[in-house]
Amino acid sequence: MKDDFPEKGRDIDELIEKIKIAEDKDMSFSSGKIFGSMCTEPLDIAKKVYSRFIESNLGNPGLYPGTEKLEKEVHEAIAYLINAGTTEALSVGGGTEGNIIALWRAREKSGKRKVLLPKSSHFSFEKACSLLDMRPEYISLTDKYTMDLGELKKKIDDETAVVIAIAGTTEHGVVDPIKKVAELTEDVHFHVDAAFGGFVIPFLNELGHDLPAFDFEIDGVDSLVIDPHKMGMSPVPLGLFYSRTENEITIDSPYLTGRHQKDIRGTRVSASIPAFWITLNYLGKQGYKNMVSQCMQRTYYLIDRMEEEGFSSTVTPSMNIASFEHRNPERIVREMEEKGFNLSRTVIPRGLRFVVMPHVSMESIDEMVKHLGDLK
Protein backbone atom coordinates (compact mmCIF):
# COMPACT_ATOMS: atom_id res chain seq x y z
CA MET A 1 0.00 0.00 0.00
CA LYS A 2 1.24 3.47 -0.88
CA ASP A 3 0.31 5.16 2.39
CA ASP A 4 0.70 2.37 4.91
CA PHE A 5 2.30 2.87 8.31
CA PRO A 6 5.77 4.34 7.59
CA GLU A 7 8.79 2.16 8.32
CA LYS A 8 10.81 5.25 9.28
CA GLY A 9 10.24 8.96 9.60
CA ARG A 10 9.70 10.92 6.40
CA ASP A 11 11.07 14.27 5.29
CA ILE A 12 9.25 17.12 7.05
CA ASP A 13 8.97 19.26 3.92
CA GLU A 14 7.30 16.40 2.08
CA LEU A 15 4.88 15.89 4.98
CA ILE A 16 3.99 19.58 5.20
CA GLU A 17 3.30 19.60 1.46
CA LYS A 18 0.82 16.75 1.88
CA ILE A 19 -0.82 18.61 4.78
CA LYS A 20 -1.17 21.72 2.59
CA ILE A 21 -2.79 19.65 -0.16
CA ALA A 22 -5.34 18.29 2.30
CA GLU A 23 -5.95 21.76 3.76
CA ASP A 24 -6.54 23.25 0.32
CA LYS A 25 -9.27 20.69 -0.34
CA ASP A 26 -11.21 21.77 2.77
CA MET A 27 -13.70 24.60 2.71
CA SER A 28 -12.99 27.55 5.01
CA PHE A 29 -15.33 29.94 6.77
CA SER A 30 -13.16 32.84 5.66
CA SER A 31 -14.19 32.17 2.04
CA GLY A 32 -17.70 33.36 2.85
CA LYS A 33 -19.12 30.46 0.84
CA ILE A 34 -20.35 28.30 3.73
CA PHE A 35 -24.09 28.93 4.20
CA GLY A 36 -25.12 25.57 5.65
CA SER A 37 -23.11 25.41 8.89
CA MET A 38 -24.10 26.51 12.38
CA CYS A 39 -20.42 26.97 13.25
CA THR A 40 -18.10 29.82 12.29
CA GLU A 41 -14.48 30.92 12.35
CA PRO A 42 -13.18 31.49 15.89
CA LEU A 43 -11.40 34.70 16.82
CA ASP A 44 -7.64 34.77 16.19
CA ILE A 45 -6.98 35.12 19.92
CA ALA A 46 -9.12 32.02 20.58
CA LYS A 47 -7.04 30.02 18.10
CA LYS A 48 -3.84 31.08 19.86
CA VAL A 49 -5.20 30.21 23.29
CA TYR A 50 -6.46 26.84 22.02
CA SER A 51 -2.95 25.88 20.93
CA ARG A 52 -1.57 26.76 24.38
CA PHE A 53 -3.94 24.30 26.08
CA ILE A 54 -3.62 21.50 23.53
CA GLU A 55 -2.54 19.02 26.24
CA SER A 56 -5.45 19.77 28.59
CA ASN A 57 -7.74 16.84 29.37
CA LEU A 58 -10.38 17.52 31.99
CA GLY A 59 -11.21 13.83 32.00
CA ASN A 60 -8.25 13.80 34.41
CA PRO A 61 -8.84 17.19 36.06
CA GLY A 62 -6.27 17.03 38.85
CA LEU A 63 -3.51 17.50 36.28
CA TYR A 64 -5.06 20.68 34.90
CA PRO A 65 -6.29 22.88 37.77
CA GLY A 66 -5.83 26.04 35.70
CA THR A 67 -8.07 24.75 32.92
CA GLU A 68 -10.57 23.51 35.49
CA LYS A 69 -10.78 27.00 37.05
CA LEU A 70 -11.48 28.55 33.64
CA GLU A 71 -14.14 25.90 33.07
CA LYS A 72 -15.90 26.87 36.30
CA GLU A 73 -15.87 30.53 35.26
CA VAL A 74 -17.33 29.61 31.87
CA HIS A 75 -20.08 27.59 33.55
CA GLU A 76 -20.95 30.50 35.82
CA ALA A 77 -20.97 33.06 33.00
CA ILE A 78 -23.31 31.04 30.82
CA ALA A 79 -25.48 30.13 33.81
CA TYR A 80 -26.06 33.87 34.20
CA LEU A 81 -26.97 34.15 30.52
CA ILE A 82 -29.61 31.39 30.70
CA ASN A 83 -30.95 32.13 34.21
CA ALA A 84 -29.51 28.87 35.49
CA GLY A 85 -28.53 30.07 38.96
CA THR A 86 -26.88 27.28 40.93
CA THR A 87 -27.78 24.47 38.54
CA GLU A 88 -25.34 21.68 37.80
CA ALA A 89 -23.17 22.25 34.72
CA LEU A 90 -21.13 19.88 32.55
CA SER A 91 -18.86 20.63 29.62
CA VAL A 92 -19.77 18.29 26.78
CA GLY A 93 -18.68 17.75 23.20
CA GLY A 94 -21.74 19.51 21.81
CA GLY A 95 -25.52 19.33 21.64
CA THR A 96 -25.50 15.65 20.68
CA GLU A 97 -23.72 14.58 23.87
CA GLY A 98 -25.86 16.91 25.97
CA ASN A 99 -29.04 15.45 24.50
CA ILE A 100 -27.85 11.90 25.11
CA ILE A 101 -27.12 12.76 28.75
CA ALA A 102 -30.58 14.32 29.16
CA LEU A 103 -32.32 11.18 27.91
CA TRP A 104 -30.01 8.91 29.90
CA ARG A 105 -30.83 10.76 33.12
CA ALA A 106 -34.56 10.83 32.35
CA ARG A 107 -34.60 7.08 31.73
CA GLU A 108 -32.70 6.29 34.92
CA LYS A 109 -34.82 8.67 37.01
CA SER A 110 -38.19 7.49 35.73
CA GLY A 111 -37.55 3.90 34.69
CA LYS A 112 -39.49 4.71 31.52
CA ARG A 113 -38.48 4.80 27.86
CA LYS A 114 -40.98 6.93 25.94
CA VAL A 115 -39.57 10.14 24.46
CA LEU A 116 -41.92 12.84 23.14
CA LEU A 117 -40.27 15.28 20.76
CA PRO A 118 -41.27 17.52 17.85
CA LYS A 119 -40.67 16.53 14.24
CA SER A 120 -38.32 19.52 14.09
CA SER A 121 -35.92 17.98 16.61
CA HIS A 122 -32.27 17.37 15.80
CA PHE A 123 -31.22 13.93 14.56
CA SER A 124 -29.08 13.51 17.69
CA PHE A 125 -32.21 12.40 19.53
CA GLU A 126 -32.56 9.48 17.15
CA LYS A 127 -29.01 8.48 18.07
CA ALA A 128 -29.80 8.89 21.76
CA CYS A 129 -32.91 6.73 21.59
CA SER A 130 -31.05 3.99 19.72
CA LEU A 131 -28.16 3.99 22.19
CA LEU A 132 -30.42 4.04 25.25
CA ASP A 133 -33.11 1.67 23.96
CA MET A 134 -35.73 4.39 24.27
CA ARG A 135 -38.80 4.88 22.09
CA PRO A 136 -39.26 8.20 20.26
CA GLU A 137 -42.75 9.45 19.45
CA TYR A 138 -42.82 12.51 17.25
CA ILE A 139 -45.21 15.43 17.69
CA SER A 140 -46.57 17.18 14.61
CA LEU A 141 -45.73 20.78 13.82
CA THR A 142 -48.03 23.77 13.48
CA ASP A 143 -48.10 25.98 10.41
CA LYS A 144 -45.36 28.00 12.18
CA TYR A 145 -43.20 24.83 12.39
CA THR A 146 -43.38 24.71 16.18
CA MET A 147 -44.54 21.76 18.28
CA ASP A 148 -48.30 21.14 18.31
CA LEU A 149 -49.35 21.54 21.95
CA GLY A 150 -52.69 19.80 21.48
CA GLU A 151 -51.06 16.66 20.18
CA LEU A 152 -48.41 16.78 22.90
CA LYS A 153 -51.09 16.95 25.59
CA LYS A 154 -52.78 13.84 24.17
CA LYS A 155 -49.55 11.83 24.03
CA ILE A 156 -48.15 12.55 27.50
CA ASP A 157 -48.98 9.56 29.70
CA ASP A 158 -47.63 7.37 32.49
CA GLU A 159 -45.08 5.82 30.11
CA THR A 160 -43.41 9.13 29.21
CA ALA A 161 -39.83 9.53 30.42
CA VAL A 162 -39.00 12.90 28.87
CA VAL A 163 -40.39 15.69 26.69
CA ILE A 164 -38.10 17.64 24.33
CA ALA A 165 -38.56 21.18 23.01
CA ILE A 166 -36.30 23.18 20.73
CA ALA A 167 -35.07 26.76 21.09
CA GLY A 168 -33.82 27.51 17.60
CA THR A 169 -34.71 24.61 15.33
CA THR A 170 -32.05 23.41 12.91
CA GLU A 171 -34.18 23.88 9.81
CA HIS A 172 -35.99 27.19 10.47
CA GLY A 173 -34.59 28.67 13.68
CA VAL A 174 -37.99 28.85 15.37
CA VAL A 175 -38.65 28.48 19.10
CA ASP A 176 -41.16 26.01 20.49
CA PRO A 177 -43.72 27.40 23.02
CA ILE A 178 -41.49 26.26 25.86
CA LYS A 179 -43.38 27.92 28.70
CA LYS A 180 -46.62 26.24 27.62
CA VAL A 181 -44.86 22.91 27.17
CA ALA A 182 -43.55 23.21 30.74
CA GLU A 183 -47.12 23.57 32.00
CA LEU A 184 -47.88 20.14 30.51
CA THR A 185 -44.82 18.34 31.89
CA GLU A 186 -45.15 18.83 35.64
CA ASP A 187 -44.33 15.19 36.47
CA VAL A 188 -42.14 14.46 33.43
CA HIS A 189 -38.54 15.46 32.77
CA PHE A 190 -38.47 18.43 30.38
CA HIS A 191 -35.32 19.04 28.34
CA VAL A 192 -34.67 22.04 26.09
CA ASP A 193 -32.30 21.78 23.14
CA ALA A 194 -30.99 25.35 22.86
CA ALA A 195 -27.78 24.34 21.09
CA PHE A 196 -28.16 27.12 18.54
CA GLY A 197 -30.73 29.52 19.95
CA GLY A 198 -29.19 29.73 23.41
CA PHE A 199 -26.52 32.13 22.14
CA VAL A 200 -28.94 34.14 20.00
CA ILE A 201 -32.22 34.61 21.88
CA PRO A 202 -30.86 36.47 24.95
CA PHE A 203 -29.03 39.01 22.79
CA LEU A 204 -31.92 39.45 20.35
CA ASN A 205 -34.25 40.19 23.24
CA GLU A 206 -31.83 42.81 24.56
CA LEU A 207 -31.86 44.32 21.06
CA GLY A 208 -35.63 44.75 21.23
CA HIS A 209 -36.83 41.56 19.56
CA ASP A 210 -39.63 39.65 21.26
CA LEU A 211 -38.61 36.02 21.38
CA PRO A 212 -40.23 33.71 23.93
CA ALA A 213 -38.60 32.56 27.15
CA PHE A 214 -36.70 29.30 26.71
CA ASP A 215 -34.41 28.71 29.69
CA PHE A 216 -34.38 28.19 33.47
CA GLU A 217 -36.45 31.33 33.90
CA ILE A 218 -39.27 28.82 33.31
CA ASP A 219 -39.79 26.68 36.42
CA GLY A 220 -40.61 23.50 34.50
CA VAL A 221 -37.37 23.33 32.52
CA ASP A 222 -35.29 20.52 34.04
CA SER A 223 -32.25 20.47 31.73
CA LEU A 224 -30.85 22.40 28.80
CA VAL A 225 -27.98 22.18 26.34
CA ILE A 226 -26.29 25.17 24.68
CA ASP A 227 -23.39 25.14 22.21
CA PRO A 228 -20.63 27.75 22.53
CA HIS A 229 -19.11 26.33 19.33
CA LYS A 230 -22.02 27.73 17.35
CA MET A 231 -22.98 31.38 17.88
CA GLY A 232 -20.69 31.52 20.92
CA MET A 233 -17.77 31.47 18.45
CA SER A 234 -15.80 28.89 20.40
CA PRO A 235 -13.48 26.50 18.55
CA VAL A 236 -15.08 23.07 18.22
CA PRO A 237 -15.94 21.01 20.11
CA LEU A 238 -17.73 22.59 23.07
CA GLY A 239 -21.24 22.26 24.42
CA LEU A 240 -22.60 22.97 27.89
CA PHE A 241 -25.22 20.85 29.65
CA TYR A 242 -27.15 22.32 32.59
CA SER A 243 -29.44 20.46 34.97
CA ARG A 244 -31.72 21.99 37.59
CA THR A 245 -30.95 19.20 40.04
CA GLU A 246 -27.72 17.38 40.87
CA ASN A 247 -27.80 13.90 39.36
CA GLU A 248 -26.66 10.67 40.96
CA ILE A 249 -25.60 8.95 37.73
CA THR A 250 -21.83 8.79 38.08
CA ILE A 251 -19.18 6.37 36.92
CA ASP A 252 -16.24 5.80 39.25
CA SER A 253 -12.87 6.63 37.68
CA PRO A 254 -10.43 5.19 40.24
CA TYR A 255 -7.32 5.47 38.05
CA LEU A 256 -7.68 9.23 37.48
CA THR A 257 -7.43 12.33 39.64
CA GLY A 258 -11.17 12.91 39.41
CA ARG A 259 -13.25 10.60 41.59
CA HIS A 260 -16.12 10.12 39.16
CA GLN A 261 -17.43 11.12 35.76
CA LYS A 262 -20.92 12.21 34.75
CA ASP A 263 -20.56 12.79 31.04
CA ILE A 264 -20.19 10.37 28.12
CA ARG A 265 -16.54 10.88 27.28
CA GLY A 266 -13.55 9.84 29.34
CA THR A 267 -10.78 11.79 27.69
CA ARG A 268 -12.04 15.28 26.91
CA VAL A 269 -10.51 17.69 24.41
CA SER A 270 -10.43 20.67 26.76
CA ALA A 271 -8.57 23.40 24.87
CA SER A 272 -11.93 24.77 23.69
CA ILE A 273 -12.72 25.85 27.25
CA PRO A 274 -9.93 28.44 27.71
CA ALA A 275 -10.40 29.45 24.06
CA PHE A 276 -14.07 30.13 24.74
CA TRP A 277 -13.24 31.79 28.07
CA ILE A 278 -11.12 34.38 26.30
CA THR A 279 -13.72 34.81 23.54
CA LEU A 280 -16.61 35.60 25.85
CA ASN A 281 -14.48 37.89 28.01
CA TYR A 282 -13.03 39.67 24.98
CA LEU A 283 -16.40 40.20 23.30
CA GLY A 284 -18.56 40.68 26.38
CA LYS A 285 -22.31 41.12 26.17
CA GLN A 286 -22.01 44.16 23.92
CA GLY A 287 -19.77 42.32 21.49
CA TYR A 288 -22.21 39.45 21.20
CA LYS A 289 -25.12 41.87 20.75
CA ASN A 290 -23.27 43.60 17.93
CA MET A 291 -22.48 40.26 16.28
CA VAL A 292 -26.07 38.99 16.54
CA SER A 293 -27.44 42.30 15.27
CA GLN A 294 -25.12 42.17 12.27
CA CYS A 295 -26.11 38.57 11.51
CA MET A 296 -29.81 39.51 11.62
CA GLN A 297 -29.28 42.48 9.28
CA ARG A 298 -27.57 40.17 6.82
CA THR A 299 -30.32 37.58 7.22
CA TYR A 300 -32.93 40.17 6.21
CA TYR A 301 -30.69 41.21 3.32
CA LEU A 302 -30.40 37.59 2.18
CA ILE A 303 -34.19 37.23 2.23
CA ASP A 304 -34.64 40.40 0.17
CA ARG A 305 -32.10 39.23 -2.39
CA MET A 306 -33.64 35.74 -2.60
CA GLU A 307 -37.13 37.15 -3.04
CA GLU A 308 -35.82 39.34 -5.86
CA GLU A 309 -34.82 36.08 -7.55
CA GLY A 310 -38.29 34.62 -7.06
CA PHE A 311 -37.70 32.44 -3.98
CA SER A 312 -40.41 32.43 -1.29
CA SER A 313 -39.53 32.41 2.42
CA THR A 314 -40.85 29.47 4.39
CA VAL A 315 -41.23 31.40 7.65
CA THR A 316 -40.41 34.85 8.97
CA PRO A 317 -37.04 34.26 10.68
CA SER A 318 -36.83 34.36 14.46
CA MET A 319 -33.05 34.35 14.29
CA ASN A 320 -30.26 34.20 11.72
CA ILE A 321 -31.60 31.21 9.80
CA ALA A 322 -33.55 31.69 6.57
CA SER A 323 -35.41 29.00 4.64
CA PHE A 324 -37.09 28.95 1.24
CA GLU A 325 -39.41 26.42 -0.32
CA HIS A 326 -38.08 24.57 -3.36
CA ARG A 327 -39.31 21.45 -5.14
CA ASN A 328 -35.82 20.00 -5.71
CA PRO A 329 -33.40 21.28 -3.06
CA GLU A 330 -31.06 18.32 -3.50
CA ARG A 331 -30.27 19.39 -7.06
CA ILE A 332 -29.62 22.98 -6.02
CA VAL A 333 -27.34 21.93 -3.14
CA ARG A 334 -25.40 19.61 -5.44
CA GLU A 335 -24.99 22.13 -8.26
CA MET A 336 -24.01 24.94 -5.89
CA GLU A 337 -21.40 22.65 -4.36
CA GLU A 338 -19.90 22.30 -7.83
CA LYS A 339 -19.59 26.09 -7.88
CA GLY A 340 -17.79 26.07 -4.52
CA PHE A 341 -20.73 26.96 -2.23
CA ASN A 342 -22.03 25.00 0.76
CA LEU A 343 -25.82 25.19 1.06
CA SER A 344 -28.19 23.10 3.12
CA ARG A 345 -31.76 21.92 2.70
CA THR A 346 -34.92 21.53 4.75
CA VAL A 347 -37.11 18.45 4.98
CA ILE A 348 -40.34 19.97 6.39
CA PRO A 349 -41.18 21.45 3.95
CA ARG A 350 -38.71 20.66 1.17
CA GLY A 351 -36.54 23.64 0.51
CA LEU A 352 -33.26 25.47 0.96
CA ARG A 353 -31.76 26.58 4.27
CA PHE A 354 -29.20 29.30 5.00
CA VAL A 355 -27.45 29.96 8.32
CA VAL A 356 -26.15 33.53 8.31
CA MET A 357 -23.16 33.22 10.62
CA PRO A 358 -20.57 35.96 11.32
CA HIS A 359 -18.42 34.82 8.39
CA VAL A 360 -21.24 35.56 5.91
CA SER A 361 -20.92 39.06 4.42
CA MET A 362 -23.19 41.14 2.20
CA GLU A 363 -20.73 40.55 -0.65
CA SER A 364 -20.75 36.78 -0.19
CA ILE A 365 -24.56 36.83 -0.14
CA ASP A 366 -24.60 38.76 -3.43
CA GLU A 367 -22.16 36.31 -5.02
CA MET A 368 -24.09 33.28 -3.80
CA VAL A 369 -27.50 34.61 -4.91
CA LYS A 370 -26.11 35.49 -8.33
CA HIS A 371 -25.03 31.87 -8.88
CA LEU A 372 -28.20 30.51 -7.32
CA GLY A 373 -30.42 32.59 -9.56
CA ASP A 374 -28.93 30.87 -12.60
CA LEU A 375 -29.92 27.42 -11.26
CA LYS A 376 -33.44 27.79 -9.96
N, C-alpha and C positions, 0 to 999 in steps of 0.2 A: 504494500500500500504506500502511496506517495506521502501521505501525511500521518504515518503511524507514530507511535511514541518514539521520540528521537533517541538514538543510541548515545549521542554526546551533544553538548551544548552547541547551538548554532550561532552564526555571526549576528551581532546585535543590529547592525544596519539592515541586514536581510529581514530580520524579524520585525523591525519597525516599519519597513516598507510593506510587509504583509498586513500589519495593523492598520496602516494608512489606507490600504486598499479596502479593508473591511469597513473602516470608518466612513470612507467616501460613499459606500453603498447605502449607509443608513440615512434616513431623513433626519433633519435637525429642526428644532423649533425656530431657530434664528432665520430660517429660510422664509418663514411666514406662510408656508404652504400646508401646514398641518391644521386642518379644520375639524378633525374627528376625535381629538384627544382631550381628555379632561385634565391632563397634566400640562406643564409649561416649563420654560427654561428657568432654572434657579438663578438667583442673584450671583454675581461673580464672587462676592465675599462668602456666600454660602458654599460655593464650590471649594474655595480655599480652606474653609474651616472643615469641611467634610474630609478632605485629604489628611488633615492633621489628626483626625480621630479614626483613621481607617482601621486601627487595631481594636477599637472598642467593641466589647461584646457584653451587653448587659444581661445575657443569659448566665454570666458568672460575675455578678455585680461587685463583689468585694475587691476585684482587681481594678475597678474603674470608678472610684468614688467621685471623681470630678465629673465624669459623664453622668453618673447617677444624680448628682446634685442639679445639673442642668435639666435632666429629665423631670425632676420634681418641679422645677420652676416652670417648665413648659406645661406640665399637667395643671398647675395652679392658674397659669395665665389663660389657658383655654377653658378651664372650669368657670372662670369669670365670664368669658365670652358667651357660654351656653347656659349660664345660671345654674351651674352644677354644684356650687357650694362645697360641701365636704364629701362628695361622692367618691367612690373608688375609681381610680384611673389606671389603665394599662396602656403601654405603648405596643402597638401591633403592626403587622406588615402592611395593613391597609384595610379598606372596608370589608373585603372578603373574610379576612381572619376575624375581624370584629363581629361580623354577622354569624360566623360559625360559633364563636364563643357565646353569643347571645342565645342561640338555639340550644347549644349544649347545656348552658345553665338552666334554661327554661325546662328542658327535658328532665334534668336531674332534680330540679325543685318540685316539679309537678308529677313526675312519673308518667306523663302523657306524651303523645307523639304528633298530634295534629297541629299543623302550622297554617294560619290564615294570613294571606298576603295578597296585595293587589297584583293584577296582571302587568302592572308597570314596574314591578320589583326587579332588582338586579339579578343576573343569572347566578350570582354567588349563593343565593338561597337554595337554588337547585343543587349545587354542590353540597351545601351544608346538610340538606335533607338526606341526600344519598349517603354521606359519610356517617350521619347520626341515626340512620334508619328511622327518619321521621317522615310524615305524610303531608305534603303540601296541598292545600286547597286554595285555588285562586279566586279572588273577588273581582267581579267585573268593574269596568271603569265608566264614569259618567261621560257626558259629552265634553267635559273639560279635562278629561284624561286623569281624573283623580278617583280614588277608591269610592265605590258605591256603598254608602253607609247602610242603606236598607238591606242590601244583600249581606253585608257583614253582620248585622244584627241577627239575621236569620241563621247564620252559620255558626256563630259562637255557641258552644255547648259545653257539657261536662268533659268532653274529650279534648278540648282545646288546650294546648300547652303554651302557645305564644301567638300574638298578633303583631304583624309588621306594618309600618307605615313609612312613607318615603318623603323626605324633605329635599326636593330637587331631583326629580326623576331623571334617569339617564337619557331617555329619549326626548323629553320635552321640557325638563327643568321645572315642572310644576310641583306644588306642595300639597300633600294630602291634608284633609281637615283633621289635623292631629288632635286638637283639643276635643273635638266631638268623638273621635275614635277612643280617646282616653276615657270618656264617659261610659263607653260600652265595655270596657275591659277591666272593671274594678277588681275582679278575682283572677285575672289572667295576666301573665307577663306581657308587657307592651314594650316593644323595641322599635326605635326610630333609626332608620338608615339616613343619616345626614352627611354621608361621605362627601358629596359635592356641595349641597346647599348650606351646610354648617358654616362655611367660610364666606358665604355670600349674603345670606338673609340678614344677619345682624347689621352688616354695613349698609345694605340697601335700606333697611328700616331707618337707620340714622340719617340717611340721605333723603328721607321723606317718602320712600315707597311704603306701601301698606301690605306687607306680606304677613301671613298668619304665624302665630307662635308655633314653635316646633320642638322646644327643648325642655329642660328640667324646670322651667317656669310653670309648666303644666304638671300638676301633682301626679297624674296617672302614668307619666313616662317612667319606665323602670330602667331602661338602658338605652344607650345612644352611641353611634360610631360617627366619627368625623375624620376626614383625611387632610392633614396638612400638605400632603404631596399633590394635592389638586390646587384649589385656589389659595391655599396657604403658601404656595411657592417653595415648599421644602423639596430638596432632592428626594427621589424615591429610594427606598420605600419607607413610608411612615403614615400610620393611622393611629388614632387614639380611641380607645373604648372606655366609656364611662358607665358606671352602674350605681344606682341609687343606694343599694345596700351591699355591704361586704359579703362576698360569696365564699362558701366553704370548699368549693372544688379546687383542690390543690394537689399537685404531684410532688412528692418528696424528691429533692435533688441532692442526695447525701455527699456526692463527690465534688460539689461546687461550693462556692462561698455563700451563695444564697440558699436558704433552707428549703424553699419550695418554689414552684412555678405555677402560675395561673393561666398563662397563655398557651398557644399551640406550639410555638417554636421553642427549641432549646437554645441553640446558638442564635443570637439576634444581631443582625447588622445594625449597629447603633450610631454610626457617624451621622445619620440623618437628624438625630436629636440635637446635637450642638449646632449643626447647620441650620436647623429650623429655629433654634433658640436665637441665633444671631439675626436671622431674617425677621422674626416678629419684633425683636427689640430695635432693629434698624428701621423698619417701616413704621411700627407703631400703628395705633388705630387710624390716625389720619392718613398714613401711607396706604393702608388697605382700603380705606374709603375712596381715596383718589384712584386706586387701581380698579376697584369694582365699578366706580362711576365711569371710568374710561371704557371698560369692557362693555357696559350697558350702552353707552353712546355708539360704540362700534357695532353692537348687536342691532340697534335700531337702523343704523346706516346699512348694514347687510340686508336687512329686511326690505328697506326701500329699494336698494339696488336689485334684489331678487324679484321684487314685484314689478319693477320696470321691465324685467325680462319675461314677465308673464307667469312667474311662480306664485302660488297662493300659500300663505302662512297657515300652518295647521292650528296653532293657538297663539294668542297674544303672549309673548314671553314674560315669565315671572323673574327670570334671571338671564344670564348670558348664554342661553341656548336657544337657537332658532330652528324650527322645523318646517318643512314644506312638503305638501302632498305631491307624489309622483307615481305614475303607474309602473315604472320600471327602474327603481332606484339602483338595483344591482348593476345594470348596464352603465348608468351614469358614474357610479363609484369606480367601476373598472376602467372606463375610458378616461376619467379624470386622473386616475392613478398613472395611466400611460403618459399623461402630460406632466407628471411630477407632483400632483396634488393628492393629499389624503383627505377624503370625505367619508362620512359615515351615513348610515341609513336608519330609518325607523321601521318598526314592524307593525305597530298599531297607531295610526294607519300606515300603510306603505308610503314611504317618502324619504326625503333627504334630511340630514341632521347636521347642524353646525354648532361647534362649541367655540365661542369667541373668547379665547384666553388672552392673557397679556401679550403674547407674541404675535397676535393677529393685528395688523395695522390696516388703516384705510386703504393704503396702496395695495396691500396683499389681497384685500377684499375685492378691489377693482379688477385686479389681474385675474383672480379666480372666477369672478362673475363673467368676465369677458370670455374666458374659455368655456365656462358652463353654458353660456347662452348659445354657443355654437353647437351644443350637443343635445339640447332638450328635445 
